[in-house]
Amino acid sequence: MARKILIIDDEEDIRQVAALSLETVAGWEVSVAGNGAQGVERALALRPDAILLDVMMPGMDGPTTFRELQRLLKDAPIPVLLLTAKVQGSDQRRFADLGVTAILAKPFDPLTLADQIRDALGWKD
Amino acid sequence: MSSMSPMDAQALLRQKLSWLWLNRLPLLLERVATIQSALNELDNLSPDKQEAARSAAHNLAGVLGTFGLKEGTEIARRFEAVFTENPISPSPTLQIQLDSLRALIESHQP
């Protein structure tokens, strides 16, 4: 059965490129959400295998969305990979301290995004 | 896992990305125009226009690199930083940098 991935990002271009990439290269089922609140709602309904979560979003930002996901999914946590352009050491440590599974740099390479996710999650398929 | 070979899947993805780039190109150039409009009024820039320019630059910084335009992302990030400042520090090179960004986007073939 295909893996299910949820992408939460306020930028439509990023959602489209990431979805095309993961569907075409890996054959995963991709769902998208354009903001944190919608992302939490979709995560609860879909229970994806992993979530790609943008850090900088208006309203509910990535860290706030992550904490809400942790609170609501504490019995069956879903791995969350943060997408961020903030690649400085202090930012990376701050995000890692949140407890996310991995931090992926933006801009990402659509040709290798699925491999980056597989590596981060230890998936062999 | 996709039933295609990895090479076929990557070729197909490149095709789809080319199509998506052409589809999104007018919107990307619109964002450059938003930055241009703010640059034109740098001496008397309203907070709304400054935020629109910062947001346009932020979007371009995020998306251009995913289409292989890393240099475009770097230039857009500089504009995002410029329009985040308050007050803005005008620089004589801003127009040249924006012209470069526009030319990069217009000539890009993913």
Interface residues (C-beta under 8 A of the other chain):
Chain A: E11 D13 I14 Q16 V17 A18 L20 S21 T24 V25 A26 G27 M56 A85 K106 P107 F108 D109 P110 L111 D125
Chain B: M1 S2 S3 P6 A9 Q10 L12 L13 R14 K16 L17 L20 R24 L27 H58 N59 A61 G62 V63 L64 G65 T66 F67 K70 T73 R77
